[in-house]
Amino acid sequence: MSVRSDILGWVIHRLQDIDAADSSARQALFEALRAEVGQAGFGGYPAEDVLPHLESAIARQDVYWISQVQRIPAPTSAPEPASVLPPSASRPPSWGWRRILPVPKTPPGPPPGVAEGPFSDHVYETVPLVVSGRTAECQVSWAYDPACRLAAHYDAIGFRFETRAFSFRHAVEHLGAVLRRGGLVLQVAAFVPGADWLSDARDEEAVRLPAGGDTRHAFADITQA
């Protein structure tokens, strides 16, 4: 086991002591973990060596729990009364998306290798997609086998993307190349100009933004504070 794996396991274990679905409780715990590691290090390693791995683990677990909360079904309510207005005859909006594109089939980076595990659960996230000046919700998901399987889709315009790349970073870069060819923009941290990945680990999911050096998950919505 590496210090990176150890600290991820430690963060997951500490999340079991709180209501991890509660954003306020989660953030309070993350601040406590930062203070604890900043003062004493972790596993015999000094704080400066461990804190980048801690930030990566925090970003990864935060987006995981956000995705879990989003998947909890909302309480059922009484059905809406039927509209008395006649159905609209207007066409659906034209998004200007080119459905047939010369898409780069091979992701960047080393070959992904054989899917022999360890395997991870899928994480699902909804992120803002800009097409011809309009903003919509794009669904993304990913898992490891240990290569990264990444998918993104927005069915209203026929956009569907899937890849299997050596690492999360390479999968995201493959997605970015496809988006650029189609004139699409995902408003997420990974695609902020000047954003740097925290490490070269295959499962690294965090980036450091250029303005202020904030650490965010790669798929964090940059339209929100």
GIJO-V597732 format. One record per residue. N is the residue number from 1. SS is DSSP state (alpha for helix, beta for strand, coil for the rest). Layout:
N	SS
N	SS
This chain:
1	coil
2	coil
3	alpha
4	alpha
5	alpha
6	alpha
7	alpha
8	alpha
9	alpha
10	alpha
11	alpha
12	alpha
13	alpha
14	alpha
15	alpha
16	coil
17	coil
18	coil
19	coil
20	coil
21	coil
22	coil
23	alpha
24	alpha
25	alpha
26	alpha
27	alpha
28	alpha
29	alpha
30	alpha
31	alpha
32	alpha
33	alpha
34	alpha
35	alpha
36	alpha
37	alpha
38	alpha
39	alpha
40	alpha
41	coil
42	beta
43	coil
44	coil
45	beta
46	coil
47	alpha
48	alpha
49	alpha
50	alpha
51	alpha
52	alpha
53	alpha
54	alpha
55	alpha
56	alpha
57	alpha
58	alpha
59	alpha
60	alpha
61	alpha
62	alpha
63	alpha
64	alpha
65	alpha
66	alpha
67	alpha
68	alpha
69	alpha
70	alpha
71	alpha
72	coil
73	coil
74	coil
75	coil
76	coil
77	coil
78	coil
79	coil
80	coil
81	coil
82	coil
83	coil
84	coil
85	coil
86	coil
87	coil
88	coil
89	coil
90	coil
91	coil
92	coil
93	coil
94	coil
95	coil
96	coil
97	coil
98	coil
99	coil
100	coil
101	coil
102	coil
103	coil
104	coil
105	coil
106	coil
107	coil
108	coil
109	coil
110	coil
111	coil
112	coil
113	coil
114	coil
115	coil
116	coil
117	coil
118	coil
119	coil
120	coil
121	coil
122	coil
123	beta
124	beta
125	beta
126	beta
127	beta
128	beta
129	beta
130	beta
131	beta
132	coil
133	coil
134	beta
135	beta
136	beta
137	beta
138	beta
139	beta
140	beta
141	beta
142	beta
143	beta
144	beta
145	coil
146	coil
147	coil
148	beta
149	beta
150	beta
151	beta
152	beta
153	beta
154	beta
155	alpha
156	alpha
157	alpha
158	coil
159	beta
160	beta
161	beta
162	beta
163	beta
164	beta
165	beta
166	coil
167	coil
168	alpha
169	alpha
170	alpha
171	alpha
172	alpha
173	alpha
174	alpha
175	alpha
176	alpha
177	alpha
178	alpha
179	alpha
180	alpha
181	alpha
182	alpha
183	coil
184	beta
185	beta
186	beta
187	coil
188	beta
189	alpha
190	alpha
191	alpha
192	coil
193	coil
194	coil
195	coil
196	beta
197	beta
198	coil
199	coil
200	coil
201	coil
202	coil
203	coil
204	coil
205	coil
206	beta
207	beta
208	beta
209	coil
210	coil
211	coil
212	coil
213	coil
214	coil
215	beta
216	beta
217	beta
218	coil
219	coil
220	coil
221	beta
222	coil
223	coil
224	coil
225	coil
